[in-house]
Amino acid sequence: MNGANQLELAEKAYSAGFEYEKRYSGCAQCVIAALQDVLELRDEGSDAVFKAATSLEGGVACEGDGHCGAYSGAVMMFGYVMGRERDNLADPEGIRKQTNALAQALHTRFIERYGTVICHGIHRRVFGRPYYLKDSAESDKFKQAGAHVDKCTAVVGQTAGWAVEILFEAGKLR
């Protein structure tokens, strides 16, 4: 990470997430890509996590009633960084609980900022109303309202930045 400090990395993660969402959309994958880049975690394993997150956008498959994709992507990367291994399913070290603590910290930040981790609830907070993204007319309105200009882009950026901060606070980054 080239000796960067927590604040610098969090700001870089924010910017990378914001730009990925603006250019490509797909909130979960954009958070993952930002964290891969900023934390220098790009490898076969993290690329598999990225691929697995494909349908997590828009509250899972653009349904809106599931968890925010940005939130999901960050939680997936917490698991990638420190989650329990398949060969250690018994987990006597309590790695699952430690990883859950990271996700809980992110959950707390979402509740404080948006009042929810659910996509449509975040839409209400950010846009003033939810959008059903599977409907093309609603999707067009969503885009016209600034989804990929300054709304969802900011949520993705913020989430990537928070993930970096949480990893630092947990002592997982130096």
Rosetta constraint file for C-alpha pairs under 8 A:
AtomPair CA 1 CA 38 HARMONIC 7.26 0.50
AtomPair CA 1 CA 39 HARMONIC 5.99 0.50
AtomPair CA 1 CA 40 HARMONIC 6.43 0.50
AtomPair CA 4 CA 8 HARMONIC 6.00 0.50
AtomPair CA 4 CA 9 HARMONIC 6.25 0.50
AtomPair CA 5 CA 9 HARMONIC 6.19 0.50
AtomPair CA 5 CA 174 HARMONIC 7.79 0.50
AtomPair CA 6 CA 10 HARMONIC 6.01 0.50
AtomPair CA 6 CA 164 HARMONIC 7.24 0.50
AtomPair CA 6 CA 165 HARMONIC 6.43 0.50
AtomPair CA 6 CA 168 HARMONIC 6.62 0.50
AtomPair CA 7 CA 11 HARMONIC 6.10 0.50
AtomPair CA 7 CA 165 HARMONIC 7.74 0.50
AtomPair CA 8 CA 12 HARMONIC 6.14 0.50
AtomPair CA 9 CA 13 HARMONIC 5.99 0.50
AtomPair CA 9 CA 38 HARMONIC 6.60 0.50
AtomPair CA 9 CA 39 HARMONIC 7.82 0.50
AtomPair CA 9 CA 161 HARMONIC 7.59 0.50
AtomPair CA 9 CA 164 HARMONIC 6.85 0.50
AtomPair CA 10 CA 14 HARMONIC 6.13 0.50
AtomPair CA 10 CA 160 HARMONIC 7.26 0.50
AtomPair CA 10 CA 161 HARMONIC 4.19 0.50
AtomPair CA 10 CA 162 HARMONIC 6.89 0.50
AtomPair CA 10 CA 163 HARMONIC 7.91 0.50
AtomPair CA 10 CA 164 HARMONIC 5.43 0.50
AtomPair CA 10 CA 165 HARMONIC 6.27 0.50
AtomPair CA 11 CA 15 HARMONIC 6.23 0.50
AtomPair CA 11 CA 161 HARMONIC 6.20 0.50
AtomPair CA 12 CA 16 HARMONIC 6.03 0.50
AtomPair CA 12 CA 38 HARMONIC 6.61 0.50
AtomPair CA 12 CA 161 HARMONIC 7.61 0.50
AtomPair CA 13 CA 17 HARMONIC 5.95 0.50
AtomPair CA 13 CA 34 HARMONIC 5.56 0.50
AtomPair CA 13 CA 35 HARMONIC 6.29 0.50
AtomPair CA 13 CA 38 HARMONIC 5.93 0.50
AtomPair CA 13 CA 157 HARMONIC 6.65 0.50
AtomPair CA 13 CA 160 HARMONIC 5.27 0.50
AtomPair CA 13 CA 161 HARMONIC 5.09 0.50
AtomPair CA 13 CA 164 HARMONIC 7.30 0.50
AtomPair CA 14 CA 18 HARMONIC 6.00 0.50
AtomPair CA 14 CA 34 HARMONIC 7.85 0.50
AtomPair CA 14 CA 154 HARMONIC 7.93 0.50
AtomPair CA 14 CA 156 HARMONIC 7.41 0.50
AtomPair CA 14 CA 157 HARMONIC 3.79 0.50
AtomPair CA 14 CA 158 HARMONIC 5.52 0.50
AtomPair CA 14 CA 159 HARMONIC 7.38 0.50
AtomPair CA 14 CA 160 HARMONIC 5.54 0.50
AtomPair CA 14 CA 161 HARMONIC 4.82 0.50
AtomPair CA 15 CA 19 HARMONIC 6.09 0.50
AtomPair CA 15 CA 157 HARMONIC 6.05 0.50
AtomPair CA 16 CA 20 HARMONIC 6.06 0.50
AtomPair CA 16 CA 34 HARMONIC 5.07 0.50
AtomPair CA 16 CA 38 HARMONIC 7.90 0.50
AtomPair CA 16 CA 157 HARMONIC 6.97 0.50
AtomPair CA 17 CA 21 HARMONIC 6.12 0.50
AtomPair CA 17 CA 30 HARMONIC 5.56 0.50
AtomPair CA 17 CA 31 HARMONIC 5.34 0.50
AtomPair CA 17 CA 33 HARMONIC 7.38 0.50
AtomPair CA 17 CA 34 HARMONIC 5.01 0.50
AtomPair CA 17 CA 153 HARMONIC 7.17 0.50
AtomPair CA 17 CA 156 HARMONIC 5.49 0.50
AtomPair CA 17 CA 157 HARMONIC 4.41 0.50
AtomPair CA 17 CA 158 HARMONIC 7.96 0.50
AtomPair CA 17 CA 160 HARMONIC 6.15 0.50
AtomPair CA 18 CA 22 HARMONIC 6.11 0.50
AtomPair CA 18 CA 153 HARMONIC 4.51 0.50
AtomPair CA 18 CA 154 HARMONIC 5.88 0.50
AtomPair CA 18 CA 155 HARMONIC 7.91 0.50
AtomPair CA 18 CA 156 HARMONIC 5.89 0.50
AtomPair CA 18 CA 157 HARMONIC 4.48 0.50
AtomPair CA 19 CA 23 HARMONIC 6.03 0.50
AtomPair CA 19 CA 153 HARMONIC 7.17 0.50
AtomPair CA 20 CA 24 HARMONIC 5.65 0.50
AtomPair CA 20 CA 25 HARMONIC 6.70 0.50
AtomPair CA 20 CA 30 HARMONIC 5.38 0.50
AtomPair CA 20 CA 33 HARMONIC 7.75 0.50
AtomPair CA 20 CA 34 HARMONIC 7.48 0.50
AtomPair CA 21 CA 25 HARMONIC 4.18 0.50
AtomPair CA 21 CA 26 HARMONIC 6.46 0.50
AtomPair CA 21 CA 27 HARMONIC 6.19 0.50
AtomPair CA 21 CA 30 HARMONIC 5.69 0.50
AtomPair CA 21 CA 148 HARMONIC 6.39 0.50
AtomPair CA 21 CA 152 HARMONIC 7.31 0.50
AtomPair CA 21 CA 153 HARMONIC 5.28 0.50
AtomPair CA 21 CA 156 HARMONIC 6.87 0.50
AtomPair CA 22 CA 148 HARMONIC 4.66 0.50
AtomPair CA 22 CA 149 HARMONIC 6.02 0.50
AtomPair CA 22 CA 153 HARMONIC 5.85 0.50
AtomPair CA 23 CA 148 HARMONIC 7.70 0.50
AtomPair CA 24 CA 30 HARMONIC 7.84 0.50
AtomPair CA 25 CA 30 HARMONIC 6.95 0.50
AtomPair CA 25 CA 148 HARMONIC 7.06 0.50
AtomPair CA 26 CA 30 HARMONIC 6.04 0.50
AtomPair CA 26 CA 54 HARMONIC 7.44 0.50
AtomPair CA 26 CA 56 HARMONIC 7.77 0.50
AtomPair CA 26 CA 57 HARMONIC 5.12 0.50
AtomPair CA 26 CA 58 HARMONIC 7.60 0.50
AtomPair CA 26 CA 69 HARMONIC 7.59 0.50
AtomPair CA 27 CA 31 HARMONIC 6.29 0.50
AtomPair CA 27 CA 56 HARMONIC 7.73 0.50
AtomPair CA 27 CA 57 HARMONIC 5.38 0.50
AtomPair CA 27 CA 58 HARMONIC 7.34 0.50
AtomPair CA 27 CA 68 HARMONIC 7.94 0.50
AtomPair CA 27 CA 69 HARMONIC 5.14 0.50
AtomPair CA 27 CA 70 HARMONIC 4.86 0.50
AtomPair CA 27 CA 73 HARMONIC 7.59 0.50
AtomPair CA 27 CA 152 HARMONIC 7.62 0.50
AtomPair CA 27 CA 156 HARMONIC 6.05 0.50
AtomPair CA 28 CA 32 HARMONIC 6.37 0.50
AtomPair CA 28 CA 53 HARMONIC 6.04 0.50
AtomPair CA 28 CA 54 HARMONIC 7.41 0.50
AtomPair CA 28 CA 56 HARMONIC 5.96 0.50
AtomPair CA 28 CA 57 HARMONIC 5.77 0.50
AtomPair CA 28 CA 68 HARMONIC 7.92 0.50
AtomPair CA 28 CA 69 HARMONIC 4.28 0.50
AtomPair CA 28 CA 70 HARMONIC 4.43 0.50
AtomPair CA 28 CA 71 HARMONIC 7.11 0.50
AtomPair CA 28 CA 72 HARMONIC 6.05 0.50
AtomPair CA 28 CA 73 HARMONIC 4.20 0.50
AtomPair CA 28 CA 74 HARMONIC 7.41 0.50
AtomPair CA 28 CA 156 HARMONIC 7.98 0.50
AtomPair CA 29 CA 33 HARMONIC 5.97 0.50
AtomPair CA 29 CA 50 HARMONIC 5.63 0.50
AtomPair CA 29 CA 51 HARMONIC 7.72 0.50
AtomPair CA 29 CA 53 HARMONIC 5.88 0.50
AtomPair CA 29 CA 54 HARMONIC 6.49 0.50
AtomPair CA 29 CA 57 HARMONIC 7.93 0.50
AtomPair CA 29 CA 69 HARMONIC 7.97 0.50
AtomPair CA 29 CA 70 HARMONIC 7.73 0.50
AtomPair CA 29 CA 73 HARMONIC 6.31 0.50
AtomPair CA 30 CA 34 HARMONIC 6.12 0.50
AtomPair CA 30 CA 70 HARMONIC 7.54 0.50
AtomPair CA 30 CA 73 HARMONIC 7.94 0.50
AtomPair CA 30 CA 156 HARMONIC 7.09 0.50
AtomPair CA 31 CA 35 HARMONIC 6.23 0.50
AtomPair CA 31 CA 70 HARMONIC 5.83 0.50
AtomPair CA 31 CA 73 HARMONIC 5.79 0.50
AtomPair CA 31 CA 74 HARMONIC 6.32 0.50
AtomPair CA 31 CA 156 HARMONIC 5.99 0.50
AtomPair CA 31 CA 157 HARMONIC 7.30 0.50
AtomPair CA 31 CA 159 HARMONIC 7.09 0.50
AtomPair CA 31 CA 160 HARMONIC 5.40 0.50
AtomPair CA 32 CA 36 HARMONIC 6.01 0.50
AtomPair CA 32 CA 49 HARMONIC 7.93 0.50
AtomPair CA 32 CA 50 HARMONIC 6.09 0.50
AtomPair CA 32 CA 73 HARMONIC 5.59 0.50
AtomPair CA 32 CA 74 HARMONIC 6.51 0.50
AtomPair CA 32 CA 77 HARMONIC 6.58 0.50
AtomPair CA 32 CA 160 HARMONIC 7.87 0.50
AtomPair CA 33 CA 37 HARMONIC 6.17 0.50
AtomPair CA 33 CA 50 HARMONIC 7.14 0.50
AtomPair CA 34 CA 38 HARMONIC 6.03 0.50
AtomPair CA 34 CA 160 HARMONIC 6.71 0.50
AtomPair CA 35 CA 39 HARMONIC 5.58 0.50
AtomPair CA 35 CA 40 HARMONIC 7.65 0.50
AtomPair CA 35 CA 41 HARMONIC 7.28 0.50
AtomPair CA 35 CA 77 HARMONIC 7.73 0.50
AtomPair CA 35 CA 160 HARMONIC 6.52 0.50
AtomPair CA 35 CA 164 HARMONIC 7.69 0.50
AtomPair CA 36 CA 40 HARMONIC 5.51 0.50
AtomPair CA 36 CA 41 HARMONIC 4.47 0.50
AtomPair CA 36 CA 42 HARMONIC 4.99 0.50
AtomPair CA 36 CA 46 HARMONIC 7.16 0.50
AtomPair CA 37 CA 41 HARMONIC 6.54 0.50
AtomPair CA 37 CA 42 HARMONIC 6.59 0.50
AtomPair CA 41 CA 46 HARMONIC 6.70 0.50
AtomPair CA 42 CA 46 HARMONIC 5.86 0.50
AtomPair CA 42 CA 47 HARMONIC 6.68 0.50
AtomPair CA 43 CA 47 HARMONIC 5.98 0.50
AtomPair CA 44 CA 48 HARMONIC 6.24 0.50
AtomPair CA 45 CA 49 HARMONIC 6.53 0.50
AtomPair CA 45 CA 80 HARMONIC 7.95 0.50
AtomPair CA 46 CA 50 HARMONIC 6.17 0.50
AtomPair CA 46 CA 77 HARMONIC 7.88 0.50
AtomPair CA 46 CA 80 HARMONIC 6.97 0.50
AtomPair CA 47 CA 51 HARMONIC 6.17 0.50
AtomPair CA 48 CA 52 HARMONIC 6.08 0.50
AtomPair CA 49 CA 53 HARMONIC 6.36 0.50
AtomPair CA 49 CA 76 HARMONIC 7.06 0.50
AtomPair CA 49 CA 77 HARMONIC 7.51 0.50
AtomPair CA 49 CA 80 HARMONIC 7.55 0.50
AtomPair CA 50 CA 54 HARMONIC 7.04 0.50
AtomPair CA 53 CA 57 HARMONIC 7.94 0.50
AtomPair CA 53 CA 73 HARMONIC 6.71 0.50
AtomPair CA 55 CA 60 HARMONIC 5.85 0.50
AtomPair CA 55 CA 61 HARMONIC 4.97 0.50
AtomPair CA 55 CA 62 HARMONIC 7.98 0.50
AtomPair CA 56 CA 60 HARMONIC 4.14 0.50
AtomPair CA 56 CA 61 HARMONIC 5.80 0.50
AtomPair CA 56 CA 62 HARMONIC 7.78 0.50
AtomPair CA 56 CA 68 HARMONIC 7.82 0.50
AtomPair CA 56 CA 69 HARMONIC 5.09 0.50
AtomPair CA 56 CA 72 HARMONIC 7.11 0.50
AtomPair CA 56 CA 73 HARMONIC 7.90 0.50
AtomPair CA 57 CA 61 HARMONIC 5.86 0.50
AtomPair CA 57 CA 62 HARMONIC 5.87 0.50
AtomPair CA 57 CA 68 HARMONIC 7.17 0.50
AtomPair CA 57 CA 69 HARMONIC 4.63 0.50
AtomPair CA 57 CA 70 HARMONIC 7.66 0.50
AtomPair CA 58 CA 62 HARMONIC 4.01 0.50
AtomPair CA 58 CA 63 HARMONIC 6.32 0.50
AtomPair CA 58 CA 64 HARMONIC 5.36 0.50
AtomPair CA 58 CA 66 HARMONIC 7.88 0.50
AtomPair CA 58 CA 68 HARMONIC 6.49 0.50
AtomPair CA 58 CA 69 HARMONIC 6.07 0.50
AtomPair CA 58 CA 119 HARMONIC 6.25 0.50
AtomPair CA 58 CA 133 HARMONIC 7.17 0.50
AtomPair CA 59 CA 63 HARMONIC 5.69 0.50
AtomPair CA 59 CA 64 HARMONIC 4.10 0.50
AtomPair CA 59 CA 65 HARMONIC 5.60 0.50
AtomPair CA 59 CA 66 HARMONIC 4.13 0.50
AtomPair CA 59 CA 67 HARMONIC 4.90 0.50
AtomPair CA 59 CA 68 HARMONIC 4.93 0.50
AtomPair CA 59 CA 69 HARMONIC 5.86 0.50
AtomPair CA 59 CA 118 HARMONIC 6.63 0.50
AtomPair CA 59 CA 119 HARMONIC 4.79 0.50
AtomPair CA 59 CA 120 HARMONIC 7.38 0.50
AtomPair CA 60 CA 64 HARMONIC 6.72 0.50
AtomPair CA 60 CA 65 HARMONIC 7.65 0.50
AtomPair CA 60 CA 66 HARMONIC 5.58 0.50
AtomPair CA 60 CA 67 HARMONIC 6.89 0.50
AtomPair CA 60 CA 68 HARMONIC 7.60 0.50
AtomPair CA 60 CA 69 HARMONIC 6.80 0.50
AtomPair CA 62 CA 132 HARMONIC 7.27 0.50
AtomPair CA 62 CA 133 HARMONIC 5.41 0.50
AtomPair CA 62 CA 134 HARMONIC 5.96 0.50
AtomPair CA 63 CA 132 HARMONIC 6.55 0.50
AtomPair CA 63 CA 133 HARMONIC 6.77 0.50
AtomPair CA 63 CA 134 HARMONIC 6.79 0.50
AtomPair CA 64 CA 68 HARMONIC 8.00 0.50
AtomPair CA 64 CA 118 HARMONIC 7.35 0.50
AtomPair CA 64 CA 119 HARMONIC 5.08 0.50
AtomPair CA 64 CA 120 HARMONIC 5.13 0.50
AtomPair CA 64 CA 130 HARMONIC 7.96 0.50
AtomPair CA 64 CA 131 HARMONIC 7.59 0.50
AtomPair CA 64 CA 132 HARMONIC 6.44 0.50
AtomPair CA 64 CA 133 HARMONIC 7.38 0.50
AtomPair CA 65 CA 118 HARMONIC 6.33 0.50
AtomPair CA 65 CA 119 HARMONIC 6.25 0.50
AtomPair CA 65 CA 120 HARMONIC 6.11 0.50
AtomPair CA 66 CA 118 HARMONIC 5.49 0.50
AtomPair CA 66 CA 119 HARMONIC 6.15 0.50
AtomPair CA 67 CA 71 HARMONIC 7.09 0.50
AtomPair CA 67 CA 72 HARMONIC 6.87 0.50
AtomPair CA 67 CA 117 HARMONIC 5.43 0.50
AtomPair CA 67 CA 118 HARMONIC 4.24 0.50
AtomPair CA 67 CA 119 HARMONIC 5.55 0.50
AtomPair CA 68 CA 72 HARMONIC 6.29 0.50
AtomPair CA 68 CA 117 HARMONIC 5.70 0.50
AtomPair CA 68 CA 118 HARMONIC 5.34 0.50
AtomPair CA 68 CA 119 HARMONIC 4.51 0.50
AtomPair CA 68 CA 122 HARMONIC 7.78 0.50
AtomPair CA 69 CA 73 HARMONIC 6.00 0.50
AtomPair CA 69 CA 119 HARMONIC 7.60 0.50
AtomPair CA 70 CA 74 HARMONIC 6.33 0.50
AtomPair CA 70 CA 155 HARMONIC 7.22 0.50
AtomPair CA 70 CA 156 HARMONIC 5.40 0.50
AtomPair CA 70 CA 159 HARMONIC 6.27 0.50
AtomPair CA 70 CA 160 HARMONIC 7.84 0.50
AtomPair CA 71 CA 75 HARMONIC 6.26 0.50
AtomPair CA 71 CA 106 HARMONIC 7.61 0.50
AtomPair CA 71 CA 107 HARMONIC 7.94 0.50
AtomPair CA 71 CA 117 HARMONIC 7.09 0.50
AtomPair CA 71 CA 159 HARMONIC 6.62 0.50
AtomPair CA 72 CA 76 HARMONIC 6.13 0.50
AtomPair CA 73 CA 77 HARMONIC 6.32 0.50
AtomPair CA 74 CA 78 HARMONIC 6.29 0.50
AtomPair CA 74 CA 159 HARMONIC 7.02 0.50
AtomPair CA 74 CA 160 HARMONIC 6.77 0.50
AtomPair CA 74 CA 163 HARMONIC 6.12 0.50
AtomPair CA 75 CA 79 HARMONIC 6.47 0.50
AtomPair CA 75 CA 102 HARMONIC 7.81 0.50
AtomPair CA 75 CA 103 HARMONIC 5.64 0.50
AtomPair CA 76 CA 80 HARMONIC 6.27 0.50
AtomPair CA 77 CA 81 HARMONIC 6.04 0.50
AtomPair CA 78 CA 82 HARMONIC 6.16 0.50
AtomPair CA 78 CA 83 HARMONIC 6.84 0.50
AtomPair CA 78 CA 99 HARMONIC 6.50 0.50
AtomPair CA 78 CA 102 HARMONIC 6.87 0.50
AtomPair CA 78 CA 103 HARMONIC 7.31 0.50
AtomPair CA 78 CA 163 HARMONIC 7.92 0.50
AtomPair CA 78 CA 167 HARMONIC 7.82 0.50
AtomPair CA 79 CA 83 HARMONIC 4.03 0.50
AtomPair CA 79 CA 84 HARMONIC 7.43 0.50
AtomPair CA 79 CA 99 HARMONIC 6.33 0.50
AtomPair CA 82 CA 95 HARMONIC 7.38 0.50
AtomPair CA 82 CA 99 HARMONIC 6.49 0.50
AtomPair CA 83 CA 95 HARMONIC 6.15 0.50
AtomPair CA 83 CA 96 HARMONIC 6.15 0.50
AtomPair CA 83 CA 99 HARMONIC 5.78 0.50
AtomPair CA 84 CA 88 HARMONIC 6.41 0.50
AtomPair CA 84 CA 89 HARMONIC 6.92 0.50
AtomPair CA 84 CA 91 HARMONIC 6.76 0.50
AtomPair CA 84 CA 95 HARMONIC 5.55 0.50
AtomPair CA 84 CA 96 HARMONIC 5.87 0.50
AtomPair CA 85 CA 89 HARMONIC 6.60 0.50
AtomPair CA 91 CA 95 HARMONIC 6.32 0.50
AtomPair CA 91 CA 96 HARMONIC 7.12 0.50
AtomPair CA 94 CA 98 HARMONIC 6.44 0.50
AtomPair CA 95 CA 99 HARMONIC 6.09 0.50
AtomPair CA 96 CA 100 HARMONIC 6.06 0.50
AtomPair CA 97 CA 101 HARMONIC 6.22 0.50
AtomPair CA 98 CA 102 HARMONIC 6.90 0.50
AtomPair CA 99 CA 103 HARMONIC 6.67 0.50
AtomPair CA 100 CA 104 HARMONIC 6.02 0.50
AtomPair CA 101 CA 105 HARMONIC 6.17 0.50
AtomPair CA 102 CA 106 HARMONIC 6.43 0.50
AtomPair CA 102 CA 166 HARMONIC 6.48 0.50
AtomPair CA 102 CA 167 HARMONIC 7.37 0.50
AtomPair CA 102 CA 170 HARMONIC 7.49 0.50
AtomPair CA 103 CA 107 HARMONIC 6.08 0.50
AtomPair CA 104 CA 108 HARMONIC 6.17 0.50
AtomPair CA 105 CA 109 HARMONIC 6.51 0.50
AtomPair CA 105 CA 166 HARMONIC 7.05 0.50
AtomPair CA 106 CA 110 HARMONIC 6.31 0.50
AtomPair CA 106 CA 162 HARMONIC 7.05 0.50
AtomPair CA 106 CA 163 HARMONIC 7.12 0.50
AtomPair CA 106 CA 166 HARMONIC 7.38 0.50
AtomPair CA 107 CA 111 HARMONIC 6.20 0.50
AtomPair CA 107 CA 117 HARMONIC 6.97 0.50
AtomPair CA 108 CA 112 HARMONIC 6.13 0.50
AtomPair CA 109 CA 113 HARMONIC 6.07 0.50
AtomPair CA 110 CA 114 HARMONIC 5.47 0.50
AtomPair CA 110 CA 115 HARMONIC 6.54 0.50
AtomPair CA 110 CA 116 HARMONIC 6.14 0.50
AtomPair CA 110 CA 117 HARMONIC 6.01 0.50
AtomPair CA 111 CA 115 HARMONIC 4.09 0.50
AtomPair CA 111 CA 116 HARMONIC 4.89 0.50
AtomPair CA 111 CA 117 HARMONIC 6.78 0.50
AtomPair CA 114 CA 121 HARMONIC 7.63 0.50
AtomPair CA 114 CA 122 HARMONIC 5.77 0.50
AtomPair CA 114 CA 125 HARMONIC 6.13 0.50
AtomPair CA 114 CA 126 HARMONIC 7.98 0.50
AtomPair CA 115 CA 121 HARMONIC 7.57 0.50
AtomPair CA 115 CA 122 HARMONIC 7.58 0.50
AtomPair CA 115 CA 125 HARMONIC 7.95 0.50
AtomPair CA 116 CA 121 HARMONIC 6.06 0.50
AtomPair CA 116 CA 122 HARMONIC 6.53 0.50
AtomPair CA 117 CA 121 HARMONIC 7.31 0.50
AtomPair CA 117 CA 122 HARMONIC 6.98 0.50
AtomPair CA 118 CA 122 HARMONIC 6.30 0.50
AtomPair CA 119 CA 123 HARMONIC 6.21 0.50
AtomPair CA 120 CA 124 HARMONIC 6.25 0.50
AtomPair CA 120 CA 129 HARMONIC 7.80 0.50
AtomPair CA 120 CA 130 HARMONIC 4.94 0.50
AtomPair CA 120 CA 131 HARMONIC 7.06 0.50
AtomPair CA 121 CA 125 HARMONIC 6.42 0.50
AtomPair CA 121 CA 130 HARMONIC 7.05 0.50
AtomPair CA 122 CA 126 HARMONIC 6.01 0.50
AtomPair CA 122 CA 130 HARMONIC 7.92 0.50
AtomPair CA 123 CA 127 HARMONIC 5.28 0.50
AtomPair CA 123 CA 128 HARMONIC 6.65 0.50
AtomPair CA 123 CA 129 HARMONIC 5.81 0.50
AtomPair CA 123 CA 130 HARMONIC 4.82 0.50
AtomPair CA 123 CA 131 HARMONIC 7.11 0.50
AtomPair CA 124 CA 128 HARMONIC 4.37 0.50
AtomPair CA 124 CA 129 HARMONIC 4.16 0.50
AtomPair CA 124 CA 130 HARMONIC 5.29 0.50
AtomPair CA 125 CA 129 HARMONIC 7.44 0.50
AtomPair CA 126 CA 151 HARMONIC 6.60 0.50
AtomPair CA 127 CA 145 HARMONIC 7.33 0.50
AtomPair CA 127 CA 151 HARMONIC 7.60 0.50
AtomPair CA 131 CA 138 HARMONIC 5.77 0.50
AtomPair CA 131 CA 139 HARMONIC 6.92 0.50
AtomPair CA 131 CA 141 HARMONIC 7.90 0.50
AtomPair CA 131 CA 142 HARMONIC 6.27 0.50
AtomPair CA 132 CA 138 HARMONIC 5.82 0.50
AtomPair CA 132 CA 139 HARMONIC 6.85 0.50
AtomPair CA 133 CA 138 HARMONIC 5.92 0.50
AtomPair CA 133 CA 139 HARMONIC 4.67 0.50
AtomPair CA 133 CA 142 HARMONIC 7.63 0.50
AtomPair CA 134 CA 138 HARMONIC 7.63 0.50
AtomPair CA 134 CA 139 HARMONIC 6.84 0.50
AtomPair CA 135 CA 139 HARMONIC 6.02 0.50
AtomPair CA 136 CA 140 HARMONIC 6.07 0.50
AtomPair CA 137 CA 141 HARMONIC 6.36 0.50
AtomPair CA 138 CA 142 HARMONIC 6.09 0.50
AtomPair CA 139 CA 143 HARMONIC 6.27 0.50
AtomPair CA 140 CA 144 HARMONIC 6.13 0.50
AtomPair CA 141 CA 145 HARMONIC 6.02 0.50
AtomPair CA 142 CA 146 HARMONIC 6.84 0.50
AtomPair CA 142 CA 147 HARMONIC 5.83 0.50
AtomPair CA 143 CA 147 HARMONIC 4.99 0.50
AtomPair CA 143 CA 148 HARMONIC 6.42 0.50
AtomPair CA 146 CA 150 HARMONIC 5.70 0.50
AtomPair CA 146 CA 151 HARMONIC 5.78 0.50
AtomPair CA 146 CA 152 HARMONIC 7.95 0.50
AtomPair CA 147 CA 151 HARMONIC 4.75 0.50
AtomPair CA 147 CA 152 HARMONIC 5.00 0.50
AtomPair CA 147 CA 153 HARMONIC 6.83 0.50
AtomPair CA 148 CA 152 HARMONIC 5.92 0.50
AtomPair CA 148 CA 153 HARMONIC 5.56 0.50
AtomPair CA 149 CA 153 HARMONIC 6.44 0.50
AtomPair CA 150 CA 154 HARMONIC 5.71 0.50
AtomPair CA 151 CA 155 HARMONIC 6.60 0.50
AtomPair CA 152 CA 156 HARMONIC 6.08 0.50
AtomPair CA 153 CA 157 HARMONIC 6.06 0.50
AtomPair CA 154 CA 158 HARMONIC 5.85 0.50
AtomPair CA 155 CA 159 HARMONIC 6.04 0.50
AtomPair CA 156 CA 160 HARMONIC 6.23 0.50
AtomPair CA 157 CA 161 HARMONIC 6.22 0.50
AtomPair CA 158 CA 162 HARMONIC 6.05 0.50
AtomPair CA 159 CA 163 HARMONIC 6.09 0.50
AtomPair CA 160 CA 164 HARMONIC 6.49 0.50
AtomPair CA 161 CA 165 HARMONIC 6.38 0.50
AtomPair CA 162 CA 166 HARMONIC 6.04 0.50
AtomPair CA 163 CA 167 HARMONIC 6.16 0.50
AtomPair CA 164 CA 168 HARMONIC 6.25 0.50
AtomPair CA 165 CA 169 HARMONIC 6.10 0.50
AtomPair CA 166 CA 170 HARMONIC 6.12 0.50
AtomPair CA 167 CA 171 HARMONIC 6.33 0.50
AtomPair CA 167 CA 172 HARMONIC 5.15 0.50
AtomPair CA 167 CA 173 HARMONIC 5.91 0.50
AtomPair CA 168 CA 172 HARMONIC 5.69 0.50
AtomPair CA 168 CA 173 HARMONIC 4.88 0.50
AtomPair CA 168 CA 174 HARMONIC 6.75 0.50
